[in-house]
Amino acid sequence: MSAAHKSLGKVTLALMMLFIVLSMFVSHANPSEWTDPEMMSFDQLVPEPQVPERVELSNGLVVYLLVDDTLPLVQGTLYLRAGGLFDPDAQTGLASLTATMLREGGTSTRTPDELDEALEFLAASVESSAGTSFATVSFSALSENTEDVLSIFHDVVLNPAFDEGRLEVEKGGLLEGIRRQNDDPVGIAQREFLRLVADGHPQGRFETEDSINSIDIAAMRNFHQTYYVPNGSYLAVSGDIDTEEIVASLEAAFADWPAQDVTYPEVAPFPLRPEGQVYFIPRETAQSVIFIGHPSVYAYTPAYNELDVANGILGGEGFSSRITTEVRTRRGLAYSTGSGVTQGYDAPGIFFAYSLSRGDATLEVIDALLGEIRNFQEGGVSVSELERQQATTLNRAVFRFVSPAAVAERTARAEMLGLAADYYETYINNLQTVTPEDIQTISQTELRPDEAIIVVVGDPEQFGGADALEVFGDVIIIDVDADDTDGAYLPNLLTPSQVSLQVGN
Amino acid sequence: MNLSKALRNLQRASLSSLTSLCFLLCCLMVLLASFGSAQELQEQVTSVTLENGLRVIMVAQDSAPVIYFNLMFDVGGIDEPDGLGGLAHMVEHMAFKGTQTIGDEDLARELEVLEDIEVLVAAIDQAESAGFAEAEIAKLEDDLTALRAEAETLASPNALDSLFDANGAVGLNASTGYDFTSYVVALPSNRLELYARVYADILLEPVFRSFYEERDVVMEERRQRSEDDPRGVLVEAFLDTAFEAHPYGRSLIGSAAEIEDYRATEAEAFFELYYHPNRAVLVMVGDVDPDRDLEIIEQYFGTVPAGPDFRRDLPVEPTQTEELRVDVPFDAEPQLYIGYHKPTYPDREAYVLDVISGVLSSGRTSRLYRRMVLEDQIAVSAGAGSSFPGSREANLFVLVGNPRFPATPSDLETAFYEELERLKTEPVSERELTKVKNQVRAGFIRGLASGSGLASQLAFYELFLGGWDNLEGYAETIESITPEEIMAVASEIFVPTNRTVGTLITTSPDEESSTEEGAGQ
């Protein structure tokens, strides 16, 4: 024991004695006489649903409006079918760069500098980006500036100038991102896992130096003209608005945006049942980053809802779940561990379990994660586990209506992605009748540990060499530093999630 | 849900990282400015101090029937004794382990076993320092393993989490900074009594069960944040260099050796010393009604006795006399941190530097972004922060940048210094100042829209910045800052002898292992 330990001890002891003397004069509380919190029962608060108003403009743009005058703010998000799904094979990143350049590259009437200055002086924002499934352009303004900001928003969506100087800055940033893509072992593991699970599909493709360099202004203009159309697009507007006024403003502003037929290209197929395989990426790190998983089901199927409940109990519900309790709480083998099921719309969702654990425990942790999955399939769940999971979701439902902006956005996104309007209500209804047998059945059909793709990033010297991983299957070693590897930028992970099951804001 | 979100969800019991600290402080600056809505905020707030000193701030909003809670304590990393770095954070983890009535299965036996574990741990410490034979130590270790296994059977793990989850909790979490420790959760508003029952109990009768398993979890957290993440490695080395005496220079999570040295007895002593209602504030935002809710808060929290208001004598940082530099070799692309020592609130210079930070790095039209990212194209990011790594004590103004190849950290340094020189010699234009003020005003209003964000801002302000309601004074100060003052403060603070420069230098893995011991010194 160091001297410091002792000095704390002395100070503490003295103070504690003083404290004990003082507390003798206070009537002492006795929590054992309080109600057991497990026995406290409360009504389930049923949220008062906020239903955004749906209006279709004459050009086919669907607008969802939700009034919320508690603060003098207005915000909106436009969703467009213009995501990375439609990147040409050699131009991965085109959808994303096109979206970014809408805001960064100025418009036909405003230089990039003028655009930045105008928005920042109004303390407003217009931002644009694209993931795999869709692109978004959003705005936020103090309500006193709504008209000015809407006019800029319109300009950004329809009249991008793709300024050459700013394009150089953006491409430079992307190339620097590729240079930095292997700085962080967690980033490497997520990216390689996705690349392998979604092999060949746009979700598993990442930007490379070549793909970025091949994108020019003509390609972006063409992408914008082809896919940025009002029909099939959705705009969610919320805040301190007058719905009639704002619909009139939008109708007038977007009168110059005609509907237009789009022929969407064929998208490369998603591998539904890839073979199980172990992939190892050697790095000199203190921890191994482990991802284990496989393609799962589409979000549209009832199976997704049951799998979501199963995943909550297995590893999705944080500290209440089995994986976190076993790997983190009992064994102390991770700070971050658990499992997830993504919501799949353009492609199946992905089931995955993960852990970041000290290198010498790599084999033990992989074994524990696979063991928890198999145990779940064989032993099923108890009634009390299922009831707790049901209570968690039902009691949390009240948070779905905390943020009017989130409600409007969720509604618009759900319709664009083709979810039924009562998707969430159906989920809640089904949740209440699901049985432990249903959960066990879905885990047996939709969790496939024997076919799992296992990705490990770590230091082989800490666990007996890469060969040691062969107990889990054939091992393929990936060198992410090799010049000829298909490079990557930010793991563009599964952005179109959170449509219906997300709580909070 | 997606992978990143899943990882974030498990940041429960997390350290306040660089970003969140900077973010919090930016928000504070924003919140503090009082414009139209500050008045409305005042009307929504009920503020009460219980007899035991617990300050309760309720913000009644016309919202969904939910309440965002933030229980913040005036204790953080800087209050730890030397040699026990990160203990505040460890204690924060232990506060989730339950109480004598939450998670207990066989309390009497459990408490005996936990005591026996401590005796055995101390015995092993002594045997090791006395040089006992390995076989004898191994025997003690076996006994310890058996006791830990028994302890596990005497309680249910994560009972507190399960309880809150089943009641619909959102965002159950905690964070430890250099200045503070805070516990957050949001619940359906009719669960107020559950909240009060549980947290008052944690203050009264916590049980630090599975302490040594949790110590391993913290060690994993250290590996994840401070050993494998290049930014974490750089920040530790940078702060260690910048502060010679003050605990802002220590690792917030603690060194591996310090973590290895934690004992449950010490964590409990730390808790007893600092976790008292008189050094805490409880903020509740949302569907609150003081007439209905105060009674429940009083009923439970009111039973917790006040404790000593112990203040550790913090060492005074000596005035820096020469530029300090540290190079950190690592297998990653370069990053740069530059820091200047500065006073904290309520010193007027701290407010001036908040404005300077806005001029330098707020938005795409800010000076650093325009110059370094857009025009010179030497950086992918370039920013400034005015209160790093905490704000209870004199701290650092920092400039942070990632170079864009082929530019180097040294190119970034040159550009940063030129921008600082410009602040000394040219008055900031009226339009630039107005823009920063507009952004502050809008940011304040936006801040009101987030229940959890508002709760944490109010708690921090109440504990460390003179009271939540001391808004106008701050805003007036910010409003009153002149271009001449900016020049004067810049001239005084931004001088080479007051500067620390930390650079992450790219190295291949082989080189790194040979210089590893040099890293972080």
Contacts between the chains, C-beta under 8 A, distances in Angstrom:
chain1	res1	chain2	res2	distance
A	1	B	125	6.1
A	1	B	129	7.9
A	1	B	261	7.8
A	2	B	83	4.7
A	2	B	261	6.9
A	3	B	83	7.3
A	4	B	81	5.1
A	4	B	82	5.0
A	4	B	83	2.9
A	4	B	84	5.9
A	5	B	81	8.0
A	5	B	83	6.7
A	5	B	84	7.0
A	5	B	261	7.4
A	5	B	263	7.6
A	5	B	266	6.2
A	7	B	81	6.2
A	8	B	81	4.5
A	8	B	84	6.6
A	8	B	266	6.3
A	8	B	269	6.3
A	8	B	270	7.3
A	9	B	266	7.5
A	9	B	269	6.7
A	11	B	273	7.6
A	11	B	310	7.6
A	12	B	269	4.1
A	12	B	270	7.7
A	12	B	272	6.7
A	12	B	273	5.5
A	15	B	272	7.9
A	15	B	273	6.0
A	15	B	308	5.0
A	15	B	310	5.8
A	16	B	269	7.5
A	16	B	272	5.7
A	16	B	273	7.7
A	18	B	308	6.2
A	19	B	272	7.2
A	19	B	307	5.6
A	19	B	308	5.7
A	22	B	305	7.3
A	22	B	306	7.7
A	22	B	307	7.9
A	22	B	308	8.0
A	23	B	305	4.7
A	26	B	305	4.4
A	26	B	306	8.0
A	27	B	303	7.9
A	28	B	303	7.8
A	28	B	305	7.7
A	29	B	200	7.5
A	29	B	204	5.8
A	29	B	303	3.1
A	29	B	304	6.9
A	31	B	99	6.6
A	31	B	100	6.8
A	31	B	101	5.1
A	31	B	197	7.9
A	31	B	200	7.5
A	31	B	201	4.5
A	31	B	204	5.7
A	31	B	205	5.6
A	32	B	100	6.8
A	32	B	101	5.5
A	34	B	101	7.3
A	34	B	197	5.9
A	34	B	201	7.3
A	34	B	300	7.6
A	35	B	197	6.8
A	36	B	101	6.7
A	37	B	101	7.9
A	37	B	102	6.3
A	37	B	163	5.8
A	37	B	194	5.7
A	37	B	197	5.3
A	37	B	198	5.7
A	38	B	163	6.5
A	40	B	193	6.8
A	40	B	194	5.5
A	40	B	197	7.2
A	42	B	167	7.1
A	42	B	188	7.4
A	42	B	190	5.0
A	42	B	191	5.8
A	42	B	194	7.2
A	43	B	190	6.3
A	45	B	65	5.1
A	45	B	188	4.7
A	45	B	189	7.4
A	45	B	190	6.1
A	47	B	64	6.3
A	47	B	65	7.8
A	48	B	64	7.7
A	70	B	61	7.5
A	70	B	62	6.0
A	71	B	37	7.4
A	71	B	445	5.7
A	71	B	446	8.0
A	71	B	448	5.9
A	71	B	449	5.8
A	72	B	37	7.9
A	72	B	445	6.5
A	73	B	445	6.3
A	73	B	446	6.7
A	73	B	449	7.0
A	113	B	365	7.9
A	116	B	363	7.5
A	116	B	364	4.3
A	116	B	365	4.9
A	117	B	365	5.5
A	120	B	363	4.7
A	120	B	364	6.8
A	120	B	365	4.9
A	120	B	435	6.0
A	120	B	439	7.0
A	121	B	431	7.7
A	121	B	434	7.8
A	121	B	435	5.3
A	121	B	438	6.5
A	122	B	438	7.2
A	123	B	435	8.0
A	123	B	438	4.4
A	123	B	439	4.7
A	123	B	441	6.7
A	123	B	442	3.5
A	123	B	443	7.4
A	124	B	442	7.6
A	140	B	446	7.7
A	142	B	442	5.7
A	142	B	445	7.0
A	166	B	374	7.6
A	168	B	377	7.4
A	169	B	373	6.7
A	169	B	374	5.8
A	169	B	377	6.1
A	172	B	377	5.9
A	172	B	380	7.7
A	172	B	404	5.7
A	173	B	373	7.9
A	173	B	380	5.1
A	173	B	404	7.1
A	175	B	405	7.7
A	176	B	333	7.9
A	176	B	380	4.7
A	176	B	402	7.7
A	176	B	404	4.7
A	176	B	405	6.1
A	177	B	380	7.3
A	179	B	333	5.8
A	179	B	405	5.8
A	180	B	332	7.4
A	180	B	333	4.6
A	180	B	402	7.6
A	183	B	230	5.5
A	183	B	332	3.9
A	183	B	333	5.8
A	184	B	228	7.8
A	184	B	229	6.4
A	184	B	230	7.2
A	184	B	332	7.8
A	185	B	228	5.5
A	186	B	7	7.2
A	190	B	3	5.4
A	190	B	4	7.5
A	193	B	3	8.0
A	194	B	3	7.9
A	283	B	331	7.7
A	283	B	509	7.5
A	284	B	331	6.6
A	284	B	509	4.4
A	284	B	512	6.9
A	284	B	513	6.8
A	285	B	227	7.8
A	285	B	228	4.7
A	286	B	223	4.1
A	286	B	227	4.3
A	286	B	228	5.4
A	287	B	220	6.9
A	287	B	223	4.7
A	287	B	224	6.1
A	287	B	227	7.8
A	287	B	228	5.7
A	316	B	1	7.3
A	316	B	6	7.5
A	317	B	165	6.2
A	318	B	9	6.0
A	318	B	10	6.5
A	318	B	12	6.6
A	318	B	161	6.6
A	318	B	165	7.2
A	318	B	172	7.8
A	319	B	12	6.9
A	319	B	96	7.7
A	319	B	158	4.4
A	319	B	161	3.6
A	319	B	162	7.4
A	319	B	165	7.7
A	320	B	158	6.3
A	320	B	161	5.5
A	320	B	162	4.5
A	320	B	165	4.6
A	320	B	166	7.7
A	324	B	10	7.3
A	324	B	158	7.6
A	325	B	157	5.4
A	325	B	158	5.7
A	328	B	217	5.8
A	329	B	157	4.7
A	329	B	158	5.6
A	329	B	210	6.9
A	329	B	213	6.8
A	329	B	214	7.9
A	329	B	217	7.8
A	330	B	152	6.8
A	330	B	157	6.4
A	330	B	210	7.8
A	330	B	213	6.6
A	331	B	213	7.1
A	331	B	216	7.9
A	332	B	212	7.6
A	332	B	213	4.1
A	332	B	214	6.8
A	332	B	215	7.3
A	332	B	216	2.9
A	332	B	217	5.1
A	332	B	219	7.9
A	332	B	220	7.5
A	333	B	216	7.1
A	333	B	220	7.1
A	334	B	217	7.2
A	334	B	220	5.4
A	335	B	10	7.4
A	335	B	217	5.5
A	335	B	218	7.5
A	335	B	220	4.3
A	335	B	221	3.9
A	335	B	224	5.6
A	336	B	7	5.6
A	336	B	10	4.7
A	336	B	11	7.8
A	336	B	224	6.6
A	337	B	10	7.1
A	338	B	6	6.0
A	338	B	9	7.5
A	338	B	10	5.9
A	339	B	6	7.8
A	340	B	1	5.3
A	340	B	2	7.5
A	340	B	3	6.6
A	340	B	6	4.3
A	341	B	1	7.4
A	342	B	1	6.5
A	342	B	2	5.7
A	342	B	3	7.6
A	343	B	1	7.5
A	352	B	3	6.8
A	354	B	3	7.5
A	354	B	6	7.3
A	354	B	7	7.6
A	356	B	220	6.9
A	356	B	223	7.9
A	356	B	224	5.3
A	357	B	220	6.5
A	358	B	219	7.5
A	358	B	220	6.3
A	358	B	223	6.2
A	388	B	162	6.4
A	388	B	165	7.2
A	388	B	166	4.8
A	391	B	166	4.5
A	391	B	167	7.5
A	391	B	168	7.6
A	392	B	165	4.8
A	392	B	166	5.6
A	392	B	168	6.6
A	394	B	168	7.5
A	395	B	166	7.1
A	395	B	167	5.6
A	395	B	168	2.6
A	395	B	188	6.0
A	396	B	168	4.3
A	396	B	169	7.7
A	396	B	170	6.2
A	397	B	168	7.7
A	398	B	64	5.9
A	398	B	65	5.9
A	398	B	66	5.9
A	398	B	168	6.8
A	398	B	188	5.0
A	399	B	64	7.1
A	399	B	66	6.0
A	399	B	168	7.5
A	399	B	170	5.2
A	399	B	186	7.0
A	401	B	64	4.9
A	402	B	63	6.7
A	402	B	64	4.8
A	402	B	66	6.1
A	402	B	451	7.2
A	403	B	449	7.6
A	491	B	3	7.5
A	491	B	4	7.8
A	493	B	2	4.8
A	493	B	3	4.9
A	493	B	4	5.5
A	494	B	2	4.2
A	494	B	3	6.8
A	495	B	2	7.0
A	497	B	1	5.6
A	497	B	2	5.0
A	497	B	5	7.5
A	498	B	1	7.0
A	498	B	2	7.9
A	498	B	5	7.8
A	501	B	1	7.7
A	502	B	1	7.7
A	503	B	170	5.9
A	504	B	170	5.0
A	504	B	171	6.8
A	504	B	186	7.5
A	505	B	450	7.5
